[in-house]
Amino acid sequence: MKVILRKNFDQLGKVGDVVVVKDGYARNYLIPRQIAYQATPGNIRALEEEKKQIVKKEVKELDDAQKLAAELEKISITISVKVGEEDKIFGSVTNQMIADAIKEKGFEIDRRKIEITEPIKALGIYSVSVKLHPSVAATIKTWVVRE
């Protein structure tokens, strides 16, 4: 059965590709999950319109991510932690702690988008990356200070 992909699917291809799959796979998996359409002339025209909408949406998301990244680059956050002897932190600074500090500045960032390259286990100044879009990342200066 020929189907047209509505979404990027690792095993088959990208949006708009016409691929041949087994009938059962198409009827029982791809079509019910709205990953693909059956390849008919009407569906091919519908997909063209859907592609236009997807492109507009992606451009808007990229633009919004770039604006947010520019604003995030300007801020720096401070995280107060308990320390022991020789200024060693109990535990480490987590993504959630950083997300909460960013939220206090007025930005809503999901903790899963925050990338800490190596664990923060000492006082100091760190650069933390926030992945806002597959092609846009912002760097936030993070101050880890004694409570």
Protein Blocks (a to p, Z undefined) as FASTA:
>chain_A
ZZddfbdcfklmcehiacdddfklmmmmmmmnopaccddfklmmmmmmmmmmmmmmmmmm
mmmmmmmmmmmmmpccdddddddehhiaehiadfklmmmmmmmnopacdfklpccfbacf
becdddddddfbfkbccddddddddZZ
